[in-house]
Amino acid sequence: MSREAVHRCGSPDWEQAMAIAAAQPAPLPIVEAPLAECPGEVLARTVHTPIPIPHFDSSAMDGFAVAGPPPWTLENELPTETGSMARAEVPALGAGRARVIVTGGPVPAGASGIVRREYAQATGDRLDLIAGCPDTELETGRHIRRAGRESALGEAVATAGTVLTPAHIAYAAVAGFDTLPVRRRARVAVIQTGDEVRGTGIPAAGEVRDAFGPQLPAYVRLLGGDVVSQVRIGDDAAQTRAAIEAVSGGNAVDLVLTTGGTGRSAADHVRREVEALADEVLFGELDMRPGHPTMFTRLPGAACWQVGLPGNPLAAMVAMRVVVQPFMRTLRGLPPEVIETVRLADGAPGARVQRLTPARRSGRPGVTLGDAGAAGTDQTGAASGAWELCDKTGPNMLRGLSHADGLVVLPASPVAPRGSVSCLRLPWTT
């Protein structure tokens, strides 16, 4: 039976929409993930090293562990004393004696330092320094990496909320971790609509090539989620309802992304069917361009939300940045982002409504803009970090976005040259 969904908000602007999206979900559950799967994930709890790093005194050089001043009596090199022997198993070194050691090998108790191989000369079992050896080679502790020099026992390896990099993973491995506590990745279902959409090859007149199928899973991965279901349906009310019901029941997915069908024509079935199914419509449209017909709802039953992306590809990408990215940040346990302010090199005229427009840093190499192939680079702007608007940025165009570093917000009032505007960086740029 059809029912009326609860409508919470009318037409928020882009900033209000970001706040609404970020406020809805609770952070996802914590899971223990193998280190190899952790890069890019968000650490859910601060982890502390269970050992000092390094956890034993080791040699920083190939050479000889020595005890006291030269000359030394050189002990026979033992195969087990080449670095594989545990620190507790290494025999102590007596005064006046020396022993071969390799980089990373455990330093025996009693050693006063390490003498580099090139500074020592062995004659039988006698080891001495070569002529011209620097005096520093005999300093106490020379070339010894002391236990705990990098990290003391109990120091933080990484703090909660850290987006883990390969460097964090390597550090955690050195500290002895096999897994780390991270937020479970968001599970996302994608429902693509449109009778006119062609999935491969060159579309015929009246058809359009599918821009969503290849890029949405990649976009979702950048935001910390996985597309676990992806279907394409026609412009049909029954198919639309069945597809949404199939993925939104139970706990299978956290977010449903639909493409197209959010307008108000007779062929736009997504809006009507979602409003009939949803428990709550957080907003039904946005007070911005492009992306005006974007909708955000909470589906019944489990903790599952739906974002209705417009059918125009640039409008959908803007909606992903404004609505889906802040929603996913909260799922991952990250705080709301701080909105950046940049200067617009050439300014911009006023518009009827706020526009989120692809833009790039002035003077960035490797990008050509404009019909004539001119770079359009403002060298003064480049020197001072200003931004410039990209060309070809209609709601159905992707060319400008492919050249962009972010979306700048153009207000209704004109922006003077080098005036300040808000900017949302794109997740695939640095």
Residue pairs with C-beta under 8 A, 6 or more apart in sequence:
2 276
3 276
5 275
5 276
5 277
5 278
5 279
5 280
5 281
5 297
6 279
6 280
6 281
7 280
7 281
7 284
8 280
8 281
8 282
8 283
9 16
9 20
9 282
9 283
10 283
10 284
10 285
11 283
11 284
11 285
11 286
11 287
12 20
12 283
12 286
12 287
13 286
13 287
13 288
13 354
14 286
14 288
14 322
14 354
14 356
14 409
15 339
15 422
17 283
17 286
17 288
17 294
17 296
17 322
17 323
18 322
18 323
18 326
18 336
19 326
19 336
20 282
20 283
20 296
21 282
21 296
21 322
21 323
21 324
21 326
21 327
21 330
22 326
22 327
22 329
22 330
22 336
23 330
24 282
24 298
24 305
24 327
24 330
25 254
25 303
25 305
25 327
25 330
25 331
26 303
26 330
27 44
27 183
27 330
27 331
27 332
27 333
28 183
28 184
28 185
28 186
28 254
28 331
28 332
28 333
29 183
29 184
30 44
30 45
30 181
30 182
30 183
30 184
31 181
31 182
31 183
31 184
32 179
32 180
32 181
32 182
33 41
33 179
33 180
33 181
33 182
34 178
34 179
35 169
35 172
35 173
35 177
35 178
35 179
35 180
36 169
38 164
38 168
38 169
38 172
38 180
38 182
39 164
39 165
39 166
39 168
39 169
40 163
40 164
40 224
41 163
41 164
41 180
41 182
41 183
41 185
41 224
42 161
42 162
42 163
42 164
42 182
42 183
42 224
42 332
42 333
42 334
43 158
43 159
43 160
43 161
43 162
43 163
43 164
43 168
43 180
43 181
43 182
44 160
44 181
44 182
44 183
44 333
45 160
45 181
46 156
46 158
46 159
46 160
47 156
47 157
47 158
47 172
47 177
47 180
47 181
48 154
48 155
48 156
48 157
49 151
49 153
49 154
49 155
49 156
49 157
49 175
49 176
50 153
50 175
50 176
51 153
51 175
51 176
52 147
52 148
52 151
52 152
52 153
53 148
53 149
53 150
53 151
53 174
53 175
54 145
54 146
54 147
54 148
54 149
54 150
55 147
56 87
56 106
56 107
56 147
57 87
57 106
57 107
57 144
57 145
57 146
57 147
58 104
58 105
58 106
58 107
58 144
58 145
59 65
59 101
59 102
59 103
59 104
59 105
59 106
59 107
59 114
59 143
59 144
59 145
60 103
60 114
60 143
60 144
60 145
61 103
61 114
61 116
61 117
61 143
62 101
62 102
62 103
62 116
62 117
63 100
63 101
63 114
63 115
63 116
63 117
63 119
63 120
63 143
64 72
64 74
64 98
64 99
64 100
64 101
64 114
64 115
64 117
64 120
64 127
65 93
65 98
65 99
65 100
65 101
65 107
65 108
65 111
65 113
65 114
66 72
66 93
66 97
66 98
66 111
66 112
66 113
66 114
66 115
66 127
67 93
67 94
67 95
67 96
67 97
67 98
67 110
67 111
67 112
68 95
68 96
68 112
69 138
70 127
70 128
70 129
70 138
71 126
71 127
71 128
72 96
72 97
72 98
72 126
72 127
72 128
73 96
73 97
73 98
73 125
73 126
73 127
74 97
74 98
74 99
74 100
74 122
74 125
74 126
74 127
75 93
75 97
75 98
75 99
75 125
77 99
77 100
80 89
81 90
81 99
81 100
81 101
81 105
82 100
82 102
82 105
83 101
83 102
83 103
83 104
83 105
83 106
85 106
86 106
87 106
90 106
90 107
90 108
90 109
91 108
92 108
92 109
92 110
93 99
93 108
93 109
93 110
93 111
94 110
95 110
98 115
98 120
98 127
99 108
99 111
101 107
101 114
107 114
107 144
111 144
112 140
112 141
113 137
113 138
113 139
113 140
113 141
113 142
113 143
113 144
114 142
114 143
114 144
115 129
115 137
115 138
115 142
115 143
116 137
116 143
118 130
119 129
119 130
119 133
119 134
119 137
120 127
120 128
120 129
120 130
121 127
121 128
121 129
121 130
129 137
129 138
136 142
151 157
151 175
157 168
157 171
157 172
157 175
157 177
158 164
158 168
158 171
158 172
160 333
161 333
161 334
161 335
162 168
163 334
164 180
164 182
172 180
183 224
183 331
183 332
183 333
185 224
185 225
185 226
186 220
186 223
186 224
186 225
186 226
186 254
186 255
186 328
186 331
186 332
187 225
187 226
187 228
187 252
187 253
187 254
187 255
188 220
188 225
188 226
188 227
188 228
188 253
188 254
188 255
188 256
188 257
189 227
189 228
189 229
189 230
189 247
189 248
189 252
189 253
189 255
189 256
189 257
190 212
190 216
190 217
190 227
190 229
190 230
190 231
190 256
190 257
190 258
190 259
191 231
191 233
191 240
191 243
191 244
191 247
191 256
191 257
191 258
191 259
192 210
192 212
192 213
192 230
192 231
192 232
192 233
192 258
192 259
192 260
193 232
193 233
193 234
193 235
193 240
193 258
193 259
193 260
193 261
193 269
193 270
193 311
194 208
194 232
194 234
194 235
194 259
194 260
194 311
195 234
195 235
196 206
196 207
196 208
197 207
197 208
197 209
197 210
197 232
198 204
198 207
198 208
198 209
198 210
199 210
199 213
199 232
202 209
203 209
210 232
211 313
211 398
212 259
212 309
212 313
212 316
213 230
213 232
216 227
216 230
216 257
216 259
217 226
217 227
217 230
219 317
219 320
219 427
220 226
220 227
220 257
220 324
221 227
222 427
222 428
223 324
223 325
223 328
223 329
223 427
224 328
224 331
224 332
225 254
225 255
225 328
225 331
228 252
228 253
229 247
229 252
229 253
231 243
233 239
233 240
233 243
235 261
235 267
235 269
236 269
237 269
237 272
237 273
240 261
240 269
240 270
240 273
241 273
241 276
241 277
244 256
244 258
244 273
244 274
244 277
244 299
244 306
245 277
247 253
247 256
248 256
248 277
248 299
248 300
248 301
248 302
248 304
248 306
249 301
249 302
250 301
250 302
251 302
251 303
253 304
254 303
254 304
254 305
254 331
255 304
255 305
255 306
255 307
255 324
255 327
255 328
256 299
256 304
256 305
256 306
256 307
257 306
257 307
257 309
257 324
258 270
258 274
258 306
258 307
258 308
258 309
259 309
259 311
259 316
260 268
260 270
260 309
260 310
260 311
261 267
261 268
261 269
261 270
261 271
261 308
261 311
262 268
262 270
262 271
262 293
262 294
262 295
262 308
262 309
262 310
262 311
263 271
263 293
263 310
263 311
264 271
264 293
270 308
271 284
271 293
271 295
271 308
274 295
274 297
274 306
274 308
275 281
275 284
275 297
277 299
277 300
278 297
278 298
278 299
278 300
278 306
279 297
279 298
279 299
279 300
280 297
280 298
281 295
281 296
281 297
282 296
282 297
282 298
283 294
283 295
283 296
284 295
285 292
285 293
285 294
285 295
286 292
286 293
286 294
286 319
286 322
287 353
287 354
288 318
288 322
288 353
288 354
288 355
288 356
289 351
289 353
289 354
289 355
289 356
289 395
290 310
290 312
290 314
290 315
290 318
290 355
290 356
290 394
290 395
291 310
291 315
291 316
291 318
291 319
291 322
291 356
291 395
292 310
292 315
293 308
293 310
293 315
294 307
294 308
294 309
294 310
294 315
294 319
294 322
294 323
295 306
295 307
295 308
296 305
296 306
296 307
296 308
296 323
297 305
297 306
297 308
298 304
298 305
298 306
299 305
299 306
305 327
307 319
307 323
307 324
307 327
309 315
309 316
309 319
309 320
310 316
310 319
310 395
312 395
312 396
313 396
313 397
313 398
314 358
314 393
314 394
314 395
314 396
314 397
314 398
314 400
314 401
315 395
315 396
317 398
317 401
318 356
318 407
321 356
321 407
321 424
321 426
321 427
322 356
322 424
325 427
326 336
326 337
329 335
329 336
329 337
330 336
339 422
339 423
339 424
340 406
340 422
340 423
340 424
340 425
341 420
341 421
341 422
341 423
342 359
342 385
342 386
342 387
342 406
342 408
342 420
342 421
342 423
343 381
343 384
343 385
343 386
343 387
343 418
343 419
343 420
343 421
344 359
344 386
344 387
344 388
344 389
344 408
344 415
344 417
344 418
344 419
344 420
344 421
345 362
345 378
345 380
345 381
345 386
345 387
345 388
345 417
345 418
346 378
346 381
346 388
346 389
346 417
347 414
347 415
347 416
347 417
347 418
347 419
348 357
348 389
348 410
348 414
348 415
348 421
349 414
350 411
350 412
350 413
350 414
351 410
351 411
351 412
352 412
353 412
354 409
354 410
354 411
354 412
355 409
355 410
356 407
356 408
356 409
356 410
356 424
357 389
357 390
357 393
357 400
357 407
357 408
357 409
357 410
358 389
358 390
358 393
358 400
358 401
358 403
358 404
358 406
358 407
359 387
359 388
359 389
359 390
359 404
359 405
359 406
359 407
359 408
359 423
360 367
360 387
360 388
360 390
360 403
360 404
360 405
360 406
361 382
361 385
361 386
361 387
361 405
362 377
362 378
362 379
362 381
362 382
362 385
362 386
362 387
362 388
363 377
363 378
363 379
363 381
363 382
363 383
364 382
364 405
367 375
367 403
368 374
368 375
369 375
369 376
369 388
369 390
369 391
369 403
370 376
370 391
371 391
376 388
376 391
377 388
378 386
378 388
380 386
381 387
381 388
381 418
386 418
387 405
387 406
387 408
387 423
389 408
390 400
390 401
390 403
390 404
391 399
391 400
391 403
392 399
392 400
393 400
393 401
401 426
404 426
404 429
405 425
405 426
405 429
406 423
406 424
406 425
406 426
406 429
407 423
407 424
407 426
408 421
408 422
408 423
409 421
409 422
409 423
409 424
410 421
411 421
415 421
